[in-house]
Amino acid sequence: VPGYIPEGFELETLTVVKYMDGSYTAEYSFVNNVNDRLTISSCTIEDFEATAGLATEGEQCVIGKNVAYFWSDEYTSSQGLNILMKNQLIGITGNNINRENIRNIAEQIYLSQ
């Protein structure tokens, strides 16, 4: 479980899929007592070639040595951050979660690598 999760969120599910080529995807799903959701997903990539899932049109910030991209969807009240870290594409998505918390999650993931 990631080192930082906003207060009040509890792990609901963890799904890990390993593929025949040795790559994997992992998805942590968290929920709080008012049914706000937080999802952290990771998939392995090779040589930073798999960037199709990286949304690059949002506000940028730097986490460690990596550029992260914030995005938001006003229709669903969700927002998130996408970042490439080493050989992983990381996505953090939540509804009713502020950017500071999303950034803190990403920073803790970076520090744990």
BELTA-V336185 format. One record per helix or strand of 2 or more residues. SS is the DSSP state (alpha for helix, beta for strand). FROM is the first residue (numbers start at 1). LEN is the number of residues. If there is no record, write none. Layout:
[[SS & FROM & LEN] [SS & FROM & LEN]]
This chain:
[[beta & 10 & 9] [beta & 24 & 8] [beta & 37 & 8] [beta & 60 & 4] [beta & 66 & 8] [beta & 78 & 8] [beta & 88 & 8] [alpha & 99 & 13]]
